[in-house]
Amino acid sequence: MTGPAHPTLREIADRGIPFALIARDGATVELLTGDVVDVELLADIPLTDESGSPREVLALVPFRQVRERGFECHDDGAPLRCLIVAERVSIPRDEALAQLPTAPVALDGAGFDIADEEYADIVRRVIADEIGRGEGANFVIRRDFTAGVKTDAATAALTWFRALLEHERGAYWTFAVVTPGHVAVGASPEAHVSARDGVVTMNPISGTFRHPAGGATPETLSEFLRSTKETEELFMVVDEELKMMSAVCSDGGRITGPHLKEMSRLTHTEYVLRGRSRLDPREILRETMFAPTVTGSPMQNACTVITRHETTPRGYYSGVAALFTPRLTLAAGEPTHDLDAPILIRTAYLEGGRLRVPVGATLVRHSDPYGEVGETHGKAAGVLGAIGAVPRDAAAEAAVAVAAAPRAEPAPEVIDEDAPAPAPRRLADDPGIAELLASRNARLAEFWLNPQGADEPGPFTGRSALVVDAEDRFTTMLAHQLRHLGLDVEIAPWSRVTDAQIDAAELLVSGPGPGDPRDTSSPRIRRMREVVARRRDAGRPLLAVCLSHQILADSFGIGLAPLDAPHQGLQKSVDVFGTPASIGFYNTFTAHVEPGTARAGDAEIAADASGDVYALRGPGFASVQGHLESILSRDGMTTLQRLVEQALTPVPA
């Protein structure tokens, strides 16, 4: 934007026209202007004009769009807002900064809408009433920092955008979107999903290290990276996003990492997932709503839990900003648009003269309530510090800025006692930090770490399976692994699978799901019990996983009980009929026998020394408590093959 023909950013704002500013590469700011259209469904996002020609669209997708997938939410009517891009201009970063206002935006009545102690109580209830009762592995519950703003919305947006551009390092997108009646300004660290040239990428980020005063050091970060809670939290969100990848990518997705995401006040840990897909980008977006890092897992039940414990709607928090850009070159059958969609977190919203900065903490079985309170303060501080609502840690910001700057090759060593201290390098460059990060992968399944191209035909090529989904999309990962073994696989949700389908399936895989397997008041639990009983009574091949394993055990008279401590995202080495296996567990309930019990009817039992049952097998059936499809299951594929073979073994006449 160097020529006089283009209006300045201030002039754009003064005109009152819709616009967006996006900084993605650190060197330029993209200015998008155009008309605004609100639509009802993701499929309605207008990627073509009246003549059918592709056009660029920036969509703000609110959390309420989870209704498209049948999930619960507080519906606030927040619109699926589309900026139809009429003009795009790239502005050098320094030039953009020169055009942006610098006077601070005054706030009044600032503070969190939920008091610290009240939020700590919510954490305790979620751990006890949700995770403790098998409703899921982790859940994200938000609170909002709010304040009054008297400055006009466009000026506030430009001011905050400038501040974020100057002070918040490491963001994936730094952005401002100004549309009638609504402003969103943020520095999102996380790309939820992108699709470029047919390659889908997801970027699960979890674990939050709040920098101490003066900045982070390798020593302080090392302690964080050794935290079991933070490590397992990241593994759980990777598992959850692999469920989504397996639903949209023909090759299931491969994980790389872990990496550090270093920001001004926080450092996160992250993985990158990649796979290939020919789906329309709007369908990819629909199937990946929304990131488990801001909802929880399993996703469907997480939305229900959020609805129970958050009393107000989320608006755009945990939704996405989705930029659909027409492809310049197209391969046969490929979508016409690329997609770039960061998560709407670390974002300030301004509506009706009120600022709102929503933040949440990921609650797991061993969360400390006051630690999670502190995490929400730390997350809000990254945005609030940049826009001047809380004091900035100038020393920490300076250290991050210097570390991020490019450096020339080192000159010959000259000792100068009066020289400044050496510039700190990025934390990820420290050998000890790199070793700690790399060591995490030793725990993970090679299946998901290695490329998953075409292999030799699987051992069950020519055979088929029906997977019944009990509201846990681990079934998409399980189906992908079964296909890798050669099976032709179909997935059917519990609420729509018919008795005819159950009877006709060559192999029926009764899948995992949340909840208490004893709860016959639940229509889902009742139907899963019918599915397992129907197959067992018919003597037809059956593989039961997690919840369904518990139901199968119950049918043999094996008792069911809650664990003393939930096994949510826990890796264990167990004996599966004489073969040790490292498997990931996500269960709150267990089948239990007296120690040493080896059989129940015609079922052979694999159990630990305490009597917790990990697997069953018998004529035409097999079951497993753990999730063989999880990244935590190093021996998942070999164990799955053994159990499928057991289930498909013909029952003696």
N, C-alpha and C positions, 0 to 999 in steps of 0.2 A: 504494500500500500504506500508506494513512494510518490506517485504522481498526483497532481492537484485535482484530477478528475474524481478522485474518491473522497467521500466525506470522512472526517475523523471519527474515532470511536465515540467521542463526546457528542458529535453531531448526530450519529446514528441513534444514540440513546435519547437525545432531545426530541427526535422525530416521533418517538413512541412506537416504532415499528419492531416487530419481533426479531430477535437476533440471538446468536450463540457465539461464544468465544471458546475455542478449544486449543490447549497446548499439549502436544503429544510427544514432540521430539526434542524439546528444550531449546530449539533455535528459532522456531516460528510460532505464531499464533494464527489459527484459522478463524476467520470471521465468516459466519454463515447468516444470511438474511433470507427472508421469504415469508410465505403465508402460513398460518397455523390452522390445522384441521384436527379436531378431536374425533376419535373413532372408538368403537366398542370392543373389537376383538383384534388380536395380533394379525390375523389373516386379512383384516381390513386396512392395514397400513398401506397407503397408496404408493406403491413402488413404481407405477407407470402412470403416464398422463392419459388424457382422453384418446389419444392416437395409439396408445400402447407402447410409447417410447419410455425407456427406463429413466428414472430421475432419482436424485439423492434425497434422502429423508433422515432427519434426526428425530427419534421418538423417545419421549420420557415415559417409561413403563412403570405404572404404580404397582404396589404390592397386591392390590385387589385383583390383579389379572390372574392370580392363582385360581380364581373361580373357574377359569377356562379348563382347568384340569380337575375340577370337582373338589377342590380343597376349601377348607373353611377360612374365613377372615372377617374382621370387622370392615364392613363395606362403607367407605366414606364418600364414594362417588368420585374419587380423584380421577381425572380424565386421562386416557391414553392419548397423550398430546403429541402431535406430529408437526414438526417444522419442515415444510416442503421447501427445499433449498432452491432459491432462484438465482442467488449469486454467492460465490465463494471467493474470498480474497485471503492470500497468505501475507502476514505482516511479520517482519523481523521482530524478534522478542524485544530488543532494546527500543525499537521504535514504538512498539505497543506500550511498553512501560512508560515512555515519555508522554503518551497521550492519556494515560489513566490517572484519575484523581488520587491525591495522597492524603487529604485531610481525613482523620479518623472519623468513623461513624459512631456517634454516641449511642449507648445502650442504656436502658433503664429497667429496673425491676428484674435483673438477671439472676438466674438460678435454675436448678433442676426441678422439674415438675414432680418428681418422686424423691422424697427425702432419703438420705443414705441408709438410715436404719430400716425404713420401709422396703427399700430395694433389697437389703440384706435378708429381710424376712421372705421376700419373694424367692430369692435364691434357695433358701432353706426349704420352702414348700415345693419347688420344682424338683429338687434332689430327692425329697422324701416321697412326694405324691406322684411324680411322673417317672423319673429315672428309677426310683425305688420300686415302682409297680410295673416295670417292663414296658413303659410307653415309648421308650427310645433311648438312644445313646447319649445325645446331647441336645440342648435347646438354647436358643439365643433370645433373651428377653431384653427389651430396650427401655430406656428412659430418655427424656428430652430435656436439653438445656434450652431455656426460652428467655426472651427479653423483648422489650419494646424498642422500636426503631422509628424515629421521626423523619429521618432523611428519606428523600424520594427513592423508590425502589430501584430505578435504573442506576442512579448515582451510587447507592449502596452496593449494587452488584458489581459495578466497575471498580469500586474501591476495594472490595473484598477479593475480587479476582486478582487485582494487582498485588495485594498483600500475600495471597497464596502463591502467586507466581514468584514472588521474591523470597518467601520464607519457607515454603513447604517443598522439601527435596524428595525425590524418589517416587513421585506420584505417577501413576499410569496415565491418567488424564487429569489436568487442571482445567476447570471449565466454568463458564457462566452461561446460563440459559435464561433469557428474559422474554416472557410471553405475557399476554394480557392477564393481570391479576396474580401472577405467580413468578417468583424468581428462585432459581437453584444455582448455588455457587459451591464448588467443591474441589477437593484434590483426592480423587479416588486412587487408592494404592493397588486396586485389584481389577484385572480384566476378568470378567465372569466368563464370557465366551466370545470367540471370534471365529470367522470363517473366511478364509482367503484362498482362492484357487482350489477350492474343494477340500482344504485342510481345516479341520475344526480344532481349536485350541481352547482349553480351559486352564485356569490358573488358581487352584485352591490355595488360599493363604490362611494360616491360623497360627496361634501362639503370638502373644504380644509382650515384648520386652520394653518396658518404659525406661527411657534413659535417665540415669541419675543426673543430678545437677552437675554441669560442666561437661556432660557428654558421656557416651558409652565407651567402654574399654574392652579389650579381649577378655580380661579377667571377669568383669561383671557379666558379660554376655555368655561366657562359658558356663557359669552357674545356671543361667536360664536354659541353655541348650541341653543341660543334663537333667532337666526337670522331666520326670515321667509324665506328669499331667500335661505339660505343653507338647511333648512328643506325641502322646496318644491322641491329643486333641487334633493335631495335624493329620495323623493317620486316619482318623475317623472321617474328616472332611474329604480327604482324598478318596476313600472308599465311596463316600456319598456322591462325589462328582464322577467317579468312574461308572456308577450306576447310570448317570445321565449320558456319559460318553458311549456306553454300550448300547444305549437306546437310539442314538443318532448316527453312530459310525459303524460302518461295515466291518472294520478291523478292531472294534472294541476300545481302542485307545491304549497308548503307551505312556508311562510316567517317566519323567526325567527330573532330576534334582536330588536332594533339596537345595534350595538357594535361600539367601537372605534378601529381604526387602527392607532396605535401610531408608528411614525417613527422618525428619527433623527431630522429633521427640520419641519416636517409636521405631523398633525393628521387629519385623515379622519373619516367620519362616514360611516357605512356599514350595510347591511342586508345579510342574507344567505337564499337562496331559495333551496328547495330540492323536488325532485319527482322521480318517477320510470319510466324507459324506457327500451324497448328491441331493440332500434334502433342500427345499426352499429355506432361506435363512430365517424367515418368519416361523417356520415349523421347528427349526433348530432352537430358536429362542423360546418357543412354547414348551418344548420338551425339556428344556433346562431351567425352567422357572422353579425356584430361584436358588441362589447359592446357599449350600448348607452352612457356610461360614456366618451367615446372617439369619438363618432360620433354625437349623438343627437337622437331626436325622433319627428315623426315616422321615423323609420330607413331608409326606401327607399328614402323618400324625404330628409332626412338628408344628404344622399350621394350626391344628386343633389345639395343641398345648399353648401356642402363642395367643390364640383367641381366649383361652381360659385365664391367662395370667397378665395379659396386656389389656387394659380397660378402654383404650382409645385406639383408633385406626392408625396405621403406619404411614399413610400417605404414600410418598415415593421412596421412603426409607426401605432399603434392601431390594428395591426394584432395580432397573437398569436404565442407563442412557444408551440407546441403540442407534448407531450410525450405519445406515444402509447406503453403500456407494456402488454405482453401476460398474460392472466389470468392463475393462477395456478390451480384453480378449476372452473369448468363450470357447470352452471345449464342449464337444457334443454331450448333451444331457446335463451340463453343469448349470447351477443357478445363475441368474443374471446379475446378482448383487453380491458383494462382499459385506461382511458384518463385523462391526467392532463395538462391543458392548461392555463397558465397565460397570461395576456394581455401584449403586448410589449409596455410598457410605462416605464418611468424612465430608459431609455436605451440609451447608447452611441453606435453609429455606426461608423465604420472606413472603408473607401473604397477609394482607390486611394490617400492615404495620407491625407484625409480630415476627421476630426471628425464632427459628426452631432448628436446633442441631441434635438430631436423634443419634444415640449411640447404644450399643448393646454388648453384653459379655456372653461368651460361650460357656454354658453351665454343664459340667460333667460330674460323674459320680463322686469325685474327690475335690470338688470346688470348695474353696474357702469363701464364705459369703462376703467378708470384708475385702478379700483379695479381688473379688469380682466388682465390688463397689469401686475399688481403686482403678480397675481396668477401665471402667466407663469414664472416670475422670481423666485418665491418660489419653483415651481415644478422643474425647471432646477437646482436650487441650491442644491437640495438633491443629484443629480448625480454629478454636477460640483464640489461641495464641497468635495465629497468623492474622486474624481480623481485628486483634487488639482488645478482645474481651477479657483475656487473662494475660499476665506478664509473660514475656518470652524469655526463654533461657538463651541469652545471647551467646554465651560461651559454647553451648552445645550446637547451636545453629552454625556458628562460625567453623567449628570442627567438621561438621558434616559438609559444609560448603567447600572447604579446602580439600577434604578427602575426595569429593566428587569431581574436582577440577582436573583436567588432563595434565599429565606431567611429562616433561621431556626425559630423554635418556640421562642417567646419572653422569655427572662430570667426574673427572678424576678426584679422588678424595683430597680435600684440603681442610685442615683443622683450623677452624676460626672460633675461638672461645667466645667471641662477642656475637656470633651469628644467632639468629632465632632458632628455636627448637625445630627439628624436622617436622614437615607436614604429616599429620597422621594419615595412614592409608585406610582404605575401606576395611571394615571389620571382616568382610568375607575374604580379604587377601591374607589374613593372618593364618599361618600354617596350622596352628592348633584349632582354630575355628573351622577351617576347611576339613580337618580330620574328624572333628565332632559331627559335622554335617554328613560327611560321607559314611560314617559308621552307622547311621540310621538305616541305610539300605540293606545292611547285612541281615536285618530282621524281616525283610519284605520278600514277597513272592516274585521269583524271576519271571514268571509268566507275564506279569504286568510291566516289568522293567525292560523286557526284550522286545524287538520288533515282532509284529504278529502278521507277517505276510502269508502268502500261500505256502502250506506245508504239505507233507505227504498225507494221503487220505487217512482219516482217523480210524481208530479200531472199531467204531460202530457205524461206519459209512453204510448208507442204505437203510438205516433204522431211524425211527422218529420218536419224538417226545413232546408231551404237552406239559407246560409248567403253569401251575395255578398260583397266581400272585395274591398274597394275603395282605396287601398294602405295604410292601417293602420292596423297593425296586432293586434290591440285591438280585432279584430274579432276572434282571437284564444282564447282569454280569454272569450269573449262573448259566443263563441261556447261551451267552457267548462262549463260555467254556465248553458247554455241551456240544455246540456246533464245532468247536475246535476238535472235539473227540469224534466228529463225523456225523452226529445226529442232526436230523432235520427238526428244528424246534419251533414251536408256537407257544406264545404266552397268552393266558386268558385270566382276567381278573376274577376274583372269588365271586363277585356279585353277578357275573354274567356267564360263568361257565355252566354248561348244561350237563345233565346226567348222561345224555347221549355222548357228549364229548368225553366225559370221564370214562365211560365204558369202552369207547372206541380207541382211546390212546394206546399205542404200543407200550410206551413207558410213561407213566404219570409221575411227575415231580411235584409233590405238594410242598409249597414254598414257605418261607419265613414271613413273620409279621409281628407287629407290636402287640402287647397286651398279655393278660392272664389266661393261660390255656384252659383254666377251670371255669372261666366266666361264661356260662351258657346263656346269660342274658344278652350277650353280644351277638347280633346276627352274623357277623363275620366269623366269630369263633364257632358258632353252631354250624355254619356252612362248611368250614374247614374240617370239623369233626365228621360231617356227612361225607365229604370227599375221601378222607382217609378210610372211614369204615366201609364205604362202597367198594373201594379197590381191594381192601383186605378181604372182605367177604367173598369177592369174586375170584380171589387168588391171582389177580392180574399184576404185572410188574409195577412196583411202587418204590419211589425214593422219597423219603420225608426229611425235610430240613428245618432245624431250629424249632419254631413254634409247632410245625407239623410233626417233628420228631417227638416232642412232648406229648402231643395228642396220640400218636401211635403208641408210645410207651404206656399211656393211660389205658389204652384199649387192651393191654396185656396185664392190667392190674398193678402196674408199677406206679408208685405214689409220685405226686407232683408237689413241689414246695418252692417258695422263694428262696433265693440264695441269701446268705448272711450279708454279702456285699455283691452288687450287680457286676456281671462280667461284660461291661460295655466297652468294646474296643480293647479287649484283653487278649494277649497272645499266650498260648499255653502249649506245652509239649505233652501229648497224651498218647496212650497205647490204643490203637485201633485194631483190635483182633490180631495182636502179636506184632504189629508194625508201629514203631514210634512215629508220630506225625506232629509237626508244628502247625497249629491251627489258630485262626482268629475267632474269638467268641464275642457275641453281642446278645447275651441273655441275662435276664433277671430271675427267671424260673428255671428249675431243673427237674428232670426225672431222677428219682433216688431209690436205691435198694440197700439192703443190709450189706455191709462190706463182705466181699467174697462171693456174692451171688452171681452165678454165671448164666442162668437161664430163667426165662419166664414163659411158660408154655413152649411154643416152637421158636421163640426168639432167643438168640444168643446175645449176651449183654457184654459190652465193653464199658467198664466203669473204673474210676480211680479208687484209691485206698479208702476214701471216705464214703464211697457208694454213689457218687454222682455219675449218672449214665451219660457217656459221650457218644455211643453208637449202638445200634441194634442191627441184627441181620437174621434172615431166615428164608424159608422157601418163597421166592418171588418178591422179597422186600428187603430194603436196607434203609437205615436212617442215620443222621448225624446231627449232633447238637450245634457244632461250630459252623462257621461260614467258610466253606472251602473256596469260595469265589473271592474272599476278602484279600486285600494286599498283605494282610497279616498272616495268611496261610501259605507258608513257604512250601508245604507239602500238599497244597490243595489239589492240584491237578492229578497227581498220582493217587491220592486218596479217593477223589471223585471217580476216577476210572475204575478203581477196585469196587466201589459201592454200586456203580451203574452195572458193572458186570454181574455182581451178586443179584441185583434186582432183576436183570434180564435172564438169569439162569432159569431154564424151564422147571416148573414145579413137577416133581415126580407124580405119576398117575397113582 
